[in-house]
Amino acid sequence: MKRMIVFLSILLVVALIFVGCTQSTPPQQNKEGLELTTKSQTIAVLIDQETYSQAKPEIERYVEDIKNDLQAKVFLYHQKWQSPQEVREQLLSLKDDNLKGAVLIGEIPYVYFETSICHLEPEFVSDRYYMDLENSSFTDEDNDGRFEEENYKGSLTGIIWVGRIKPPVGGVEGINLLKNYFERNHQYRAGEISPTEELLLYAPNIQQLPPPMIQEGDKMVEGTPRVLTLEKYLENIRDQLTLHGSSDILYLGDEIDILVNASRDEYLEALQRDYEIVSFHSHGTAAHHVLEDFGETISAEDIKNAEPKSYFYFLYSCSAGDFTQENYIGGHYLFNGNGLMIYAPTAPSMAGVGEIREHIQPLALGLTFGEVFVLNNYGGIGSLGFPNAILGDPTLRIRPKIGTPRIEVDVTEIDFGEIKIDFGKLLKESQEYPYAPPPEDPLKNFVKEEVIGEGTIRIENVGTGKVVLRSWHAYLINEKGARAEISVEWKKDLLLPEENATWKFTFVPSEEGNYTGLAVINTNDPDCPTIVIELRGKGI
């Protein structure tokens, strides 16, 4: 089904123009740390010295496991880390070695962002300072030790994943939790643990569709709400999670259990099954989930005592991943039970019950959780509003990787030529006055080719594995800072070997001037993780 996304404004600052695919740089030698292999990608493992001294055998076996599973070069660093800047500098020293991600174990410094954005807390923790290593828009103008969220502009390329393995408690108990986690991690990699290949999805209530907008006189007003029955709601969810082809479905319809409007006790009971993935949706804090319809909460202590039997969790629950808090609830999912990886926000967040589908497809193709995190969340504007964290091991996979994806792109730039601004001005006016009746046929008084610039790129999979195309962003801006309307149209975001797809870009300026910009598409090609196309055109 043809889909279209219109990017009306993207808050990006790009200092350098990259064209085509970003390529890996051959690894340098003579790095400090423990170098364990010489393959192209690099993983960094950072741990505080005290934790390392008490769990050294488990940590070194874990590093060997990563090396063997990913055929990666791994650097292990253990010391007393003094500041976030020191951690960032260590990671920056590996950028030329094709650094893909970092695992932070124990007490590793973190940074806060402060914001006035209404849905977020005044401050929140985020590891984007370590993920976005080439970015210079981290500012602390008031010198309070917190970066200003409003000044941060996400990078288009060069993002790495970061995972935190930090127990919810300290002392001997925390060290024992770490040791048990790494033992469980090793058993999973060795095939000694085999989760039931099923998904549990918990939704607190039926999320109704928004009412349709209808025209009433010269205004657009809300029509009659569209009410979903429970049966239809469950059908819609299953359809969303199984909408891809047979080659990239993680679960069939009967392998998905859905709890809607279930109580605290019903959810805790469901956690006694060894589901492969649990996707949980509710309000909450770092200390508990809130089930508003029942007037109940599920506390971190409840999760600790339940010892959940499932393995991978997507907790779409506000602040569940805030690892700075003692006894944070995400930590108890990870360490008390069978947990291996948790995906959770570190601040108030919003997500629909279908959000998990964006993870299911690439996980089915053998990508690691870290790779999926970058694929879905970054590449410009991806998690700016909703800070998310990986708790646990981002190097794990759910399914074995088959083949290697490789892409070829036929062009590295698109020149839209000279385009008249009349149609763009009409569209801009209708956007500024959204309740005005839309033109019946906005193009009827124009020659399409004169007012809409079009250009295409052809992406081909020349490898042996499946290619996933995700997190696409595009923008065009003129000398005065005016942004043109840019749209992207495509039919495929999954390419089997020897398949290709054409992506069409359209350019509609509303002001005169020379426009330049970029189109960016994230991929799972290890040698070309980001397709970058230079865009230009002129409004006349």
TORLUM-532833 format. One record per residue (C-alpha): z, x, y. Coordinates in steps of 0.02 Angstrom, whole numbers, padded with zeros to 5 digits, always signed. Example, Ala and Ser with C-alpha at 12.3 -4.5 7.8 and 13.67 -1.06 7.14 Angstrom:
2
+00390+00615-00225
+00357+00684-00053
This chain:
540
+00000+00000+00000
-00050+00069+00168
+00096+00110+00280
+00106+00162+00460
+00242+00241+00564
+00230+00253+00752
+00328+00390+00834
+00356+00334+01013
+00477+00470+01062
+00546+00618+00967
+00674+00728+01051
+00611+00897+01000
+00606+01064+01089
+00487+01185+01007
+00488+01364+01067
+00355+01429+00949
+00198+01348+00879
+00178+01367+00691
+00011+01322+00615
-00024+01280+00433
+00104+01314+00297
+00257+01420+00322
+00246+01562+00196
+00383+01656+00107
+00419+01834+00159
+00436+01962+00018
+00619+02000-00015
+00694+02155+00064
+00803+02269-00037
+00965+02359+00011
+01061+02201+00057
+01249+02201+00046
+01326+02089-00086
+01286+02060-00268
+01099+02056-00299
+01066+01978-00468
+00879+01953-00484
+00719+01989-00390
+00628+01822-00387
+00560+01753-00224
+00691+01627-00169
+00864+01678-00115
+01030+01585-00131
+01189+01640-00042
+01362+01606-00114
+01504+01631+00010
+01688+01618-00039
+01851+01664+00044
+01936+01818-00029
+02096+01731-00084
+02004+01599-00184
+01888+01729-00258
+02033+01837-00317
+02108+01689-00411
+01946+01623-00487
+01838+01778-00504
+01775+01751-00684
+01725+01571-00649
+01636+01618-00486
+01538+01762-00562
+01485+01655-00710
+01430+01520-00586
+01323+01647-00493
+01243+01700-00657
+01209+01517-00698
+01116+01493-00533
+01015+01650-00564
+00963+01593-00736
+00927+01413-00691
+00828+01442-00530
+00759+01616-00566
+00824+01657-00393
+00895+01809-00308
+01079+01773-00276
+01197+01860-00154
+01384+01837-00176
+01495+01873-00026
+01685+01866-00035
+01797+01909+00112
+01912+01831+00239
+01792+01739+00354
+01849+01744+00535
+01732+01623+00623
+01579+01510+00602
+01478+01639+00697
+01519+01769+00563
+01460+01651+00427
+01300+01612+00522
+01263+01796+00550
+01282+01830+00364
+01158+01691+00323
+01039+01750+00459
+01036+01922+00378
+00953+01840+00226
+00821+01737+00316
+00686+01867+00286
+00727+01859+00100
+00665+01678+00090
+00840+01604+00098
+00835+01426+00028
+01018+01378+00032
+01200+01425+00034
+01352+01371-00068
+01516+01383+00029
+01669+01390-00082
+01849+01369-00027
+01906+01402+00152
+01745+01438+00246
+01748+01407+00435
+01664+01249+00501
+01609+01183+00669
+01634+01019+00761
+01510+00925+00869
+01567+00813+01011
+01470+00660+01064
+01468+00500+01164
+01348+00414+01043
+01427+00245+01011
+01421+00238+00821
+01499+00410+00798
+01675+00473+00821
+01704+00577+00980
+01696+00729+00866
+01633+00760+00690
+01608+00907+00574
+01434+00961+00519
+01361+01113+00430
+01195+01098+00523
+01251+01254+00618
+01222+01347+00454
+01070+01246+00399
+00969+01263+00558
+00975+01452+00574
+00828+01476+00690
+00889+01349+00817
+00958+01400+00987
+01008+01227+01048
+01190+01239+00991
+01285+01235+01155
+01468+01228+01206
+01454+01200+01393
+01636+01151+01419
+01702+01295+01312
+01811+01183+01204
+01751+01255+01039
+01638+01106+01000
+01450+01095+01013
+01375+00955+01118
+01282+00836+01002
+01169+00773+01140
+01102+00949+01172
+01057+00982+00990
+00872+00967+00950
+00832+00982+00767
+00708+01113+00710
+00542+01070+00632
+00545+01210+00504
+00660+01337+00426
+00800+01220+00372
+00906+01275+00224
+01026+01169+00122
+01213+01200+00122
+01341+01137-00003
+01531+01137+00008
+01641+01160-00145
+01813+01131-00070
+01957+01048-00162
+02047+00905-00073
+02213+00997-00095
+02265+01178-00081
+02378+01296-00176
+02384+01316-00363
+02327+01136-00389
+02171+01169-00285
+02129+01329-00381
+02148+01238-00547
+02032+01100-00485
+01904+01234-00438
+01915+01318-00608
+01894+01152-00697
+01746+01109-00587
+01654+01270-00626
+01690+01249-00812
+01615+01073-00804
+01468+01140-00702
+01433+01273-00834
+01443+01146-00975
+01319+01032-00886
+01196+01175-00863
+01216+01225-01045
+01176+01049-01104
+01351+01019-01171
+01372+00868-01056
+01245+00728-01067
+01276+00583-00945
+01212+00410-00988
+01047+00395-00895
+01099+00244-00793
+01134+00205-00610
+01278+00103-00539
+01249+00030-00366
+01394-00052-00273
+01359-00164-00123
+01503-00254-00037
+01401-00412-00003
+01225-00480+00004
+01135-00394+00147
+01032-00533+00222
+00860-00508+00297
+00851-00513+00487
+00785-00677+00559
+00600-00679+00600
+00543-00670+00782
+00440-00821+00836
+00354-00864+00999
+00429-01006+01099
+00335-01035+01259
+00318-00868+01345
+00465-00789+01252
+00498-00717+01080
+00655-00791+01001
+00745-00778+00834
+00688-00902+00703
+00783-00977+00558
+00877-00842+00459
+00803-00800+00289
+00942-00825+00163
+00940-00725+00002
+01017-00790-00157
+01113-00669-00266
+00976-00676-00397
+00840-00635-00270
+00947-00500-00191
+00972-00411-00357
+00786-00428-00395
+00742-00350-00226
+00857-00202-00256
+00785-00166-00427
+00609-00181-00358
+00651-00053-00222
+00721+00071-00347
+00575+00057-00468
+00430+00042-00347
+00346+00207-00393
+00236+00248-00541
+00300+00283-00715
+00293+00471-00685
+00428+00469-00551
+00548+00329-00594
+00722+00394-00630
+00786+00228-00700
+00704+00072-00769
+00766-00099-00715
+00885-00121-00862
+00959+00051-00828
+01025-00005-00658
+01192-00094-00647
+01228-00180-00481
+01399-00236-00421
+01392-00355-00273
+01547-00417-00184
+01656-00344-00321
+01841-00312-00299
+01934-00147-00295
+01988-00164-00477
+01812-00209-00535
+01740-00054-00451
+01875+00062-00520
+01845-00010-00693
+01657+00023-00676
+01696+00206-00636
+01760+00225-00814
+01579+00225-00878
+01487+00390-00878
+01346+00337-00761
+01231+00477-00711
+01227+00419-00529
+01339+00303-00428
+01277+00237-00260
+01421+00162-00162
+01408+00065+00002
+01555+00009+00108
+01650+00041+00268
+01785+00171+00262
+01867+00330+00324
+01896+00503+00252
+02051+00431+00166
+01988+00267+00093
+01847+00141+00069
+01865-00030+00150
+01812-00188+00056
+01815-00311+00201
+01773-00468+00103
+01927-00444-00006
+02042-00371+00125
+02063-00223+00007
+02050-00035+00017
+02013+00098-00114
+02116+00251-00071
+02088+00433-00111
+02240+00418-00225
+02154+00275-00317
+02002+00385-00351
+02113+00530-00404
+02208+00421-00528
+02049+00338-00593
+01973+00506-00642
+01795+00437-00625
+01683+00471-00774
+01518+00474-00678
+01434+00635-00621
+01332+00618-00461
+01385+00509-00314
+01298+00448-00157
+01441+00383-00051
+01368+00283+00093
+01543+00256+00163
+01597+00314+00335
+01673+00490+00339
+01694+00499+00149
+01626+00677+00155
+01742+00744+00292
+01800+00898+00197
+01912+00954+00342
+02039+00819+00297
+02176+00846+00168
+02149+00730+00020
+01978+00676+00080
+01910+00542-00035
+01744+00630-00071
+01842+00779-00138
+01933+00672-00266
+01768+00602-00330
+01709+00782-00351
+01862+00863-00429
+01960+00727-00520
+01849+00668-00661
+01672+00719-00706
+01601+00743-00531
+01468+00876-00502
+01388+00830-00335
+01432+00710-00193
+01317+00660-00051
+01421+00583+00090
+01431+00569+00280
+01560+00666+00378
+01564+00534+00516
+01536+00346+00536
+01365+00307+00463
+01248+00166+00417
+01136+00149+00264
+01055+00006+00170
+01078-00016-00016
+00899+00043-00044
+00935+00213+00035
+00960+00291-00136
+00776+00266-00178
+00727+00410-00062
+00827+00526-00176
+00777+00452-00343
+00592+00495-00335
+00607+00683-00302
+00757+00698-00419
+00649+00624-00556
+00524+00765-00527
+00651+00901-00560
+00700+00949-00382
+00876+01012-00351
+00996+00909-00247
+00983+01040-00110
+00794+01028-00107
+00803+00838-00099
+00929+00847+00043
+00813+00952+00150
+00660+00849+00099
+00740+00685+00154
+00854+00733+00297
+00774+00868+00401
+00611+00924+00478
+00646+00878+00658
+00747+00720+00681
+00813+00686+00507
+01006+00672+00508
+01039+00696+00693
+01125+00528+00709
+01209+00526+00539
+01286+00693+00486
+01285+00706+00297
+01357+00836+00181
+01330+00897+00004
+01497+00917-00083
+01480+01014-00244
+01334+01111-00311
+01163+01086-00226
+01075+01195-00356
+01094+01064-00494
+00953+00953-00557
+00957+00786-00646
+00792+00809-00737
+00705+00968-00794
+00571+01036-00680
+00397+01028-00756
+00260+01135-00680
+00248+01206-00505
+00180+01106-00357
+00053+01195-00249
-00037+01118-00100
-00193+01159-00002
-00231+01082+00168
-00408+01077+00234
-00367+01098+00420
-00232+01177+00525
-00269+01086+00688
-00335+00921+00754
-00423+00902+00921
-00433+00719+00972
-00548+00758+01120
-00552+00656+01280
-00477+00482+01266
-00470+00349+01402
-00294+00295+01450
-00328+00110+01483
-00278+00048+01310
-00126+00161+01305
-00067+00088+01471
-00082-00088+01400
+00021-00042+01247
+00152+00044+01353
+00172-00112+01460
+00196-00222+01306
+00330-00102+01243
+00422-00103+01409
+00421-00293+01411
+00449-00337+01228
+00476-00523+01258
+00308-00546+01343
+00177-00629+01233
+00079-00491+01145
-00109-00487+01174
-00201-00586+01039
-00323-00445+01013
-00271-00294+01116
-00432-00200+01076
-00555-00340+01118
-00591-00274+01294
-00608-00093+01240
-00724+00019+01139
-00607+00083+01004
-00682+00257+00995
-00656+00281+01182
-00472+00233+01186
-00405+00290+01016
-00425+00468+00955
-00425+00493+00767
-00410+00645+00655
-00374+00674+00471
-00302+00805+00356
-00334+00817+00169
-00190+00875+00060
-00230+00927-00118
-00114+00971-00261
-00188+01126-00343
-00032+01165-00445
+00039+01111-00612
+00186+01007-00549
+00196+00848-00446
+00193+00861-00256
+00310+00756-00149
+00268+00730+00036
+00417+00677+00143
+00499+00681+00317
+00342+00671+00422
+00354+00688+00611
+00225+00702+00749
+00222+00710+00938
+00103+00745+01083
+00159+00784+01261
+00064+00826+01421
+00098+00948+01563
+00208+00821+01654
+00314+00782+01503
+00231+00614+01465
+00222+00572+01280
+00071+00492+01200
+00081+00364+01061
+00048+00451+00898
+00036+00361+00731
+00018+00420+00552
-00067+00322+00413
-00063+00370+00230
-00076+00293+00057
+00006+00425-00053
+00165+00526-00043
+00161+00582-00225
+00017+00688-00291
-00009+00730-00473
-00100+00893-00515
-00281+00890-00450
-00246+00735-00344
-00270+00732-00156
-00223+00621-00010
-00294+00595+00164
-00174+00570+00308
-00246+00497+00468
-00171+00530+00640
-00212+00426+00794
-00186+00475+00976
-00167+00347+01116
-00123+00421+01286
-00058+00313+01427
-00067+00446+01563
-00196+00576+01611
-00176+00758+01564
-00192+00885+01424
-00081+00843+01276
-00018+00964+01144
+00100+00943+00998
+00130+00958+00813
+00122+00856+00655
+00246+00907+00521
+00258+00853+00339
+00393+00918+00221
+00341+00955+00042
+00418+01019-00119
+00294+01164-00133
+00407+01317-00143
+00279+01424-00051
+00234+01293+00079
+00388+01186+00110
+00320+01127+00278
+00143+01080+00327
+00123+01106+00514
-00034+01046+00603
-00068+01086+00785
-00121+00932+00885
-00209+00921+01052
-00304+00795+01155
-00341+00743+01334
-00303+00581+01424
-00435+00532+01552
